[in-house]
């Protein structure tokens, strides 16, 4: 059993104990149901509430995927605009920053069309989000943790999980963390990706969001990356939780 497999199995057993399922049942849920896409080019979709969320939570992993020739899409729930009266950056500024960050990571931006701070979870918006994923046909989806502090993050998580269920669990679904302890709470990774070599591009992509005080937020996220590195044996790492029932893993290999 590889370290990744051991970590995954440990996380699954811990989750089983938390929700009262037998450990054997939890472990059997992880068995592949669909042929693994490993060995071919992948479509990877990273969903986030705002421009910047995928970059902060998954920037190093995204860089790994794109360097390997996989197609990566960053799906932003909204364009990050706040009303001018609140002193926030306008939509064109946030979207330009998102485009610059995607260029650095060799990814493509897509917007789900919701409004910053006013995420809606109803039948129509669940359907709209699923339609985006069906059009993209991802092999792997990363989304935000369901108990993040920001409501847009929690909404993104719920929308992605619903799409995964409605699409018959045909892609691997992972959850990622941002500003752990300040935003993401009670996050215990099952999988890690070594980002030691791709951290400079992650940093550049995060700093592309210049209107969002990256000096403050990146330092905190980098502390998280260094801590996850200590956990997993790397200098820096990003941690993820694999949704039980996902048909395969398909994370990029360590560099």
C-alpha positions in Angstrom: 0.0 0.0 0.0 1.4 3.4 -1.0 1.5 6.3 1.4 -1.3 7.9 -0.5 -3.4 4.7 -0.3 -2.7 4.5 3.4 -3.7 8.1 4.0 -6.8 7.6 2.0 -7.8 4.5 3.8 -7.1 6.1 7.2 -9.2 9.1 6.2 -12.1 6.9 5.1 -12.1 4.9 8.3 -12.0 8.1 10.4 -14.9 9.4 8.4 -16.8 6.2 8.9 -16.3 6.4 12.6 -17.5 10.0 12.6 -20.8 9.2 10.9 -21.3 5.8 12.5 -20.6 3.6 9.4 -18.7 0.3 9.7 -15.1 0.8 8.6 -15.3 -2.1 6.1 -18.3 -0.4 4.4 -16.4 2.9 4.1 -13.4 1.2 2.6 -15.4 -0.8 0.1 -17.0 2.5 -1.1 -13.6 3.6 -2.4 -13.2 0.7 -4.8 -13.1 1.8 -8.4 -16.4 1.6 -10.2 -15.4 3.3 -13.4 -12.2 2.7 -15.4 -9.4 5.0 -14.2 -8.5 7.8 -16.6 -4.8 7.7 -15.5 -2.6 7.4 -18.6 -4.6 9.8 -20.8 -5.0 13.6 -20.8 -7.5 14.7 -18.2 -10.1 17.5 -17.9 -9.7 19.0 -14.4 -12.2 21.5 -13.0 -11.5 23.5 -9.9 -14.6 25.3 -8.5 -14.4 28.2 -6.1 -16.7 30.9 -4.8 -14.6 33.8 -6.1 -11.7 34.6 -8.3 -8.7 33.6 -6.2 -10.2 30.7 -4.2 -9.0 27.9 -6.6 -5.6 29.5 -6.9 -5.1 29.8 -3.1 -6.4 26.3 -2.3 -5.1 24.4 -5.4 -2.6 26.6 -7.2 0.3 24.2 -6.9 -1.7 21.2 -7.9 -3.2 23.1 -10.8 0.3 23.9 -12.0 1.2 20.2 -11.8 -1.8 19.2 -13.9 -1.2 21.8 -16.6 2.6 21.0 -16.8 1.6 17.4 -17.5 -0.5 18.6 -20.4 -3.9 18.1 -18.8 -6.7 20.7 -19.4 -7.6 22.7 -16.3 -10.7 24.9 -15.9 -11.2 27.3 -13.0 -14.9 27.7 -12.4 -15.7 30.8 -10.3 -19.2 30.9 -8.7 -19.3 34.7 -9.1 -17.0 37.4 -10.5 -16.0 38.8 -7.1 -17.5 42.2 -7.5 -18.7 44.0 -4.4 -20.9 47.1 -4.6 -18.9 50.3 -5.1 -20.3 51.7 -1.8 -18.5 48.9 0.0 -15.1 49.8 -1.5 -14.7 46.6 -3.4 -13.1 46.1 -6.8 -15.3 46.3 -9.9 -16.2 43.2 -11.9 -13.8 44.0 -14.8 -10.9 44.3 -12.4 -11.6 41.0 -10.6 -12.2 39.2 -13.9 -9.0 40.6 -15.4 -7.1 39.4 -12.3 -8.7 36.0 -12.7 -7.6 35.9 -16.4 -4.1 36.8 -15.5 -4.0 34.1 -12.7 -5.3 31.5 -15.2 -2.7 32.5 -17.7 0.1 31.9 -15.1 -1.4 28.5 -14.3 -2.2 27.6 -17.9 -5.9 27.2 -17.1 -9.1 28.6 -18.5 -11.6 30.7 -16.5 -15.4 30.0 -16.4 -18.0 32.0 -14.5 -21.2 30.5 -13.0 -23.0 33.9 -13.0 -23.9 34.2 -9.3 -23.5 37.3 -7.2 -20.7 37.8 -4.6 -22.1 37.3 -1.1 -25.5 36.3 -2.3 -25.2 32.7 -3.4 -28.5 31.0 -4.2 -29.1 27.3 -3.7 -32.4 26.3 -5.3 -33.4 23.9 -8.0 -32.7 26.3 -10.9 -29.2 27.1 -9.7 -28.3 23.5 -8.9 -29.4 22.6 -12.5 -27.4 25.5 -14.0 -24.3 24.5 -12.2 -24.7 20.9 -13.2 -25.1 22.0 -16.9 -21.7 23.7 -16.7 -20.1 20.5 -15.5 -21.9 18.4 -18.1 -20.7 20.7 -20.8 -17.1 20.4 -19.5 -17.2 16.7 -18.7 -14.4 16.7 -16.1 -12.5 13.7 -15.0 -11.6 15.3 -11.7 -13.4 18.1 -9.8 -12.0 20.1 -6.8 -14.4 22.1 -4.8 -14.5 24.0 -1.5 -15.0 22.5 1.9 -18.7 22.4 3.1 -18.0 24.1 6.4 -16.0 27.0 5.3 -16.8 30.3 6.9 -17.8 32.1 3.7 -21.3 31.3 2.5 -20.2 31.4 -1.2 -17.6 28.7 -0.4 -20.3 26.5 1.3 -22.6 27.1 -1.7 -19.9 26.1 -4.2 -19.4 22.9 -2.2 -23.1 22.0 -2.2 -23.4 22.7 -5.9 -20.5 20.6 -6.8 -21.6 17.7 -4.7 -25.1 17.8 -6.2 -23.6 17.8 -9.7 -21.4 14.8 -8.8 -24.5 12.9 -7.5 -26.7 13.9 -10.5 -23.9 12.9 -12.9 -23.8 9.4 -11.3 -20.4 9.9 -9.5 -18.5 9.6 -12.8 -15.7 11.9 -11.8 -13.3 12.0 -8.8 -14.5 14.7 -6.4 -12.0 16.4 -4.0 -12.4 19.1 -1.4 -9.7 21.7 -0.7 -9.0 24.2 2.0 -8.3 28.0 2.1 -7.0 30.0 5.1 -7.3 27.0 7.4 -8.4 28.1 10.9 -9.7 31.4 9.6 -12.1 30.2 6.9 -11.8 26.4 6.5 -12.6 24.5 9.7 -12.2 20.9 10.8 -10.3 19.9 7.6 -8.3 16.6 7.8 -6.7 15.6 4.4 -6.9 12.1 3.0 -4.5 13.0 0.1 -1.6 15.3 -0.4 0.1 16.8 -3.5 3.8 17.9 -3.3 3.9 21.5 -4.5 7.5 22.3 -3.6 8.4 22.8 -7.2 5.2 24.6 -8.3 4.8 27.0 -5.3 6.4 30.0 -7.1 3.7 29.8 -9.8 1.0 29.4 -7.2 2.3 32.5 -5.5 2.4 34.4 -8.8 -1.2 33.4 -9.5 -2.4 34.4 -6.1 -0.6 37.8 -6.4 -2.3 38.3 -9.7 -5.4 39.1 -7.6 -3.7 42.4 -6.5 -7.0 44.0 -5.4 -7.4 41.3 -2.7 -4.5 42.1 -0.4 -2.4 39.0 -1.2 0.3 40.0 1.2 -2.0 39.1 4.0 -3.8 36.1 2.6 -0.9 34.4 0.9 1.2 34.3 4.0 -1.5 32.4 5.8 -2.1 30.0 2.9 1.7 29.4 2.7 1.7 28.5 6.4 -1.0 25.9 5.6 1.1 24.5 2.7 4.2 24.2 4.9 2.2 22.5 7.6 0.7 20.0 5.1 4.3 19.4 3.9 5.3 18.5 7.4 2.4 16.0 7.5 3.2 14.4 4.2 7.0 14.5 4.1 7.4 17.4 1.6 8.6 20.9 1.9 5.2 22.2 0.9 2.0 20.4 0.0 -1.7 20.9 -0.6 -4.1 18.7 1.2 -7.4 17.3 -0.1 -10.3 15.2 1.1 -11.5 12.6 -1.5 -15.3 12.2 -1.5 -16.2 8.6 -0.6 -17.7 6.9 -3.6 -15.4 8.6 -6.1 -14.5 6.1 -8.9 -10.7 6.7 -8.8 -8.1 9.2 -7.6 -6.2 10.7 -10.6 -4.1 13.2 -8.6 -0.8 14.4 -10.3 2.2 12.4 -9.2 4.9 13.9 -6.9 7.5 15.8 -8.8 
